[in-house]
Amino acid sequence: MKRLLNALRRGHRDERGITGLETAIILIAFVIVATVFAFVVLTTGVFSSERGKETVFAGLQKARGTMEVRGGVVVSATGTPLAVTGIQFAVATTAGGESIPLDPDADNNRTVIAYRDDATIDDDVAYTTDEIVGDTDKLLEPGELFVVHVAEADIAGTPNLAANSRFTLEIQTPVGAVLDLTRQLPAEIDSVMQLH
């Protein structure tokens, strides 16, 4: 009986198997926590890069949707004494640019022209377009050239288009940057003037 008690005491003191099992459980827990942490880090990185890609593509779309002025701004005047009656300028898309709608009669998704000077603000000026190079639609596509006409009579209020006065036309496309044309009239008004 004494032998049996000693054997039981020795078996009770020998915990090598239990220690190995505890170590294995702790090791498995560390591996699982590290795996979850790595998954979270990778998912966050993928999400961040996707958001960055969306931002880059949005910037490219905005840059590609802009137009540029080709040549100068031409101002015409009639009457005695000469008074400015109209402003015109030629536009085209930028290199690699996307199509821009130039239909002044459209209800939505249209290009808007705003007029500003020291006396007048008009956020939606009526304008007309003439297609110089293109395919007879009202969409300014790469390789096409349109002339935009703004009549002085179509500007709301009393525009200050006298000698030495400054004016700004803002061409606001549905997608892309605003094209800002600021010009100053010369000291003497002629019937046709090109402003640079």
C-alpha positions as CSV (number, residue, x, y, z in Angstrom):
1,M,0.0,0.0,0.0
2,K,2.9,2.3,0.7
3,R,4.2,1.6,-2.7
4,L,0.9,2.6,-4.3
5,L,0.8,5.9,-2.3
6,N,4.4,6.7,-3.4
7,A,3.5,6.0,-7.0
8,L,0.5,8.2,-6.8
9,R,2.6,11.0,-5.2
10,R,5.2,10.7,-7.9
11,G,2.6,10.8,-10.6
12,H,1.0,13.8,-9.1
13,R,4.3,15.7,-8.9
14,D,5.4,14.9,-12.5
15,E,3.6,17.6,-14.6
16,R,5.7,17.4,-17.7
17,G,2.8,16.4,-20.0
18,I,0.5,19.2,-18.6
19,T,3.3,21.8,-19.1
20,G,3.8,20.7,-22.7
21,L,0.0,21.0,-23.3
22,E,-0.2,24.5,-21.8
23,T,2.8,25.6,-23.9
24,A,1.1,24.2,-27.1
25,I,-2.1,26.1,-26.2
26,I,-0.3,29.3,-25.7
27,L,1.7,28.9,-28.9
28,I,-1.5,28.2,-30.9
29,A,-3.1,31.3,-29.3
30,F,-0.1,33.5,-30.3
31,V,-0.3,32.1,-33.9
32,I,-4.1,32.9,-34.1
33,V,-3.6,36.4,-32.7
34,A,-0.7,37.1,-35.1
35,T,-2.8,35.8,-38.1
36,V,-5.8,38.0,-37.2
37,F,-3.5,41.0,-36.7
38,A,-1.8,40.3,-40.1
39,F,-5.2,40.0,-41.8
40,V,-6.4,43.3,-40.3
41,V,-3.2,45.1,-41.4
42,L,-3.4,43.7,-44.9
43,T,-7.1,44.5,-45.2
44,T,-6.4,48.1,-44.1
45,G,-3.6,48.4,-46.6
46,V,-5.7,47.1,-49.4
47,F,-8.6,49.5,-48.4
48,S,-6.2,52.4,-48.2
49,S,-4.7,51.7,-51.6
50,E,-8.2,51.4,-53.2
51,R,-9.2,54.8,-51.7
52,G,-6.0,56.3,-53.0
53,K,-6.6,54.8,-56.5
54,E,-10.1,56.3,-56.5
55,T,-8.7,59.7,-55.6
56,V,-6.2,59.5,-58.4
57,F,-8.8,58.5,-61.0
58,A,-11.1,61.3,-59.8
59,G,-8.3,63.8,-60.3
60,L,-7.5,62.4,-63.7
61,Q,-11.1,62.6,-64.8
62,K,-11.3,66.2,-63.6
63,A,-8.1,67.1,-65.4
64,R,-9.1,65.4,-68.6
65,G,-12.5,67.1,-68.7
66,T,-11.0,70.6,-69.1
67,M,-10.8,72.7,-72.2
68,E,-8.4,75.4,-73.3
69,V,-8.7,78.6,-75.3
70,R,-7.1,78.5,-78.7
71,G,-6.0,81.9,-79.8
72,G,-7.1,85.2,-78.3
73,V,-10.4,86.6,-77.1
74,V,-12.0,88.8,-79.8
75,V,-14.2,91.7,-78.8
76,S,-16.4,93.4,-81.4
77,A,-18.0,96.8,-81.2
78,T,-20.6,98.7,-83.3
79,G,-22.3,102.1,-83.2
80,T,-21.3,105.7,-82.9
81,P,-19.4,106.0,-80.6
82,L,-18.2,102.4,-80.7
83,A,-19.7,100.2,-77.9
84,V,-18.8,96.6,-77.3
85,T,-21.5,94.3,-78.6
86,G,-19.9,90.8,-78.3
87,I,-17.1,88.6,-77.1
88,Q,-15.9,85.5,-78.8
89,F,-13.2,82.9,-78.3
90,A,-12.2,79.5,-79.7
91,V,-12.0,76.4,-77.4
92,A,-10.8,72.9,-77.7
93,T,-10.2,70.0,-75.3
94,T,-6.9,69.7,-73.6
95,A,-4.5,66.9,-74.7
96,G,-6.0,63.6,-73.8
97,G,-9.1,65.4,-72.6
98,E,-12.6,64.0,-72.5
99,S,-15.7,65.3,-74.4
100,I,-17.3,68.5,-73.0
101,P,-21.0,69.4,-73.7
102,L,-21.4,72.8,-75.3
103,D,-25.2,72.9,-75.8
104,P,-26.4,76.1,-74.2
105,D,-30.0,74.9,-74.4
106,A,-29.5,71.8,-72.4
107,D,-31.3,71.5,-69.0
108,N,-28.6,69.5,-67.2
109,N,-25.0,68.4,-67.8
110,R,-24.1,71.6,-69.6
111,T,-21.3,74.1,-69.7
112,V,-22.2,77.3,-67.9
113,I,-20.5,80.7,-68.6
114,A,-20.4,83.3,-65.9
115,Y,-19.5,87.0,-66.4
116,R,-17.9,89.3,-63.8
117,D,-16.7,92.9,-63.9
118,D,-16.5,95.7,-61.3
119,A,-20.3,96.5,-61.8
120,T,-21.9,93.2,-62.9
121,I,-22.2,89.6,-61.9
122,D,-24.1,87.1,-64.1
123,D,-23.7,83.5,-63.2
124,D,-25.5,82.1,-66.3
125,V,-24.8,84.0,-69.5
126,A,-26.6,82.9,-72.6
127,Y,-24.1,82.0,-75.4
128,T,-24.0,80.4,-78.8
129,T,-21.4,78.2,-80.4
130,D,-20.1,77.7,-84.0
131,E,-18.4,74.5,-84.9
132,I,-15.2,75.1,-86.8
133,V,-13.9,71.6,-86.8
134,G,-16.1,68.7,-85.7
135,D,-19.0,66.3,-86.4
136,T,-22.0,68.6,-86.2
137,D,-23.1,67.8,-82.6
138,K,-22.9,70.1,-79.6
139,L,-20.2,68.0,-77.9
140,L,-16.7,69.3,-77.9
141,E,-14.6,66.2,-78.5
142,P,-10.8,65.7,-78.9
143,G,-9.7,67.2,-82.1
144,E,-12.6,69.5,-82.5
145,L,-12.7,73.3,-82.4
146,F,-15.7,75.5,-81.4
147,V,-16.1,79.3,-81.3
148,V,-18.2,80.5,-78.3
149,H,-20.1,83.8,-78.8
150,V,-21.3,85.9,-75.8
151,A,-23.5,88.9,-76.8
152,E,-23.2,92.0,-74.6
153,A,-27.0,92.2,-74.6
154,D,-27.3,88.6,-73.1
155,I,-25.3,89.6,-70.0
156,A,-27.7,90.4,-67.1
157,G,-27.4,93.8,-65.5
158,T,-25.3,96.6,-67.0
159,P,-21.9,95.2,-68.0
160,N,-19.0,97.6,-67.8
161,L,-17.4,97.0,-71.2
162,A,-16.0,100.5,-71.7
163,A,-12.4,101.5,-72.5
164,N,-9.8,100.3,-69.9
165,S,-12.3,98.1,-68.1
166,R,-11.6,94.6,-67.0
167,F,-13.9,91.6,-67.3
168,T,-13.8,87.9,-66.5
169,L,-15.6,85.0,-68.2
170,E,-15.6,81.8,-66.2
171,I,-16.4,78.7,-68.3
172,Q,-17.6,76.0,-65.9
173,T,-17.8,72.6,-67.5
174,P,-19.8,69.7,-65.9
175,V,-16.6,67.8,-65.2
176,G,-13.2,69.5,-65.0
177,A,-11.6,72.6,-63.9
178,V,-13.1,76.1,-64.4
179,L,-11.5,78.0,-67.3
180,D,-11.0,81.6,-66.2
181,L,-10.6,84.3,-68.9
182,T,-9.7,87.7,-67.5
183,R,-9.1,90.4,-70.1
184,Q,-8.8,94.2,-70.1
185,L,-10.1,96.4,-72.9
186,P,-7.7,98.9,-74.5
187,A,-7.8,102.7,-74.0
188,E,-9.5,103.1,-77.4
189,I,-12.3,100.8,-78.6
190,D,-12.1,99.6,-82.2
191,S,-14.7,97.6,-84.2
192,V,-12.7,94.4,-83.8
193,M,-10.1,93.9,-81.1
194,Q,-8.1,90.8,-80.1
195,L,-7.3,90.7,-76.4
196,H,-4.4,88.5,-75.2
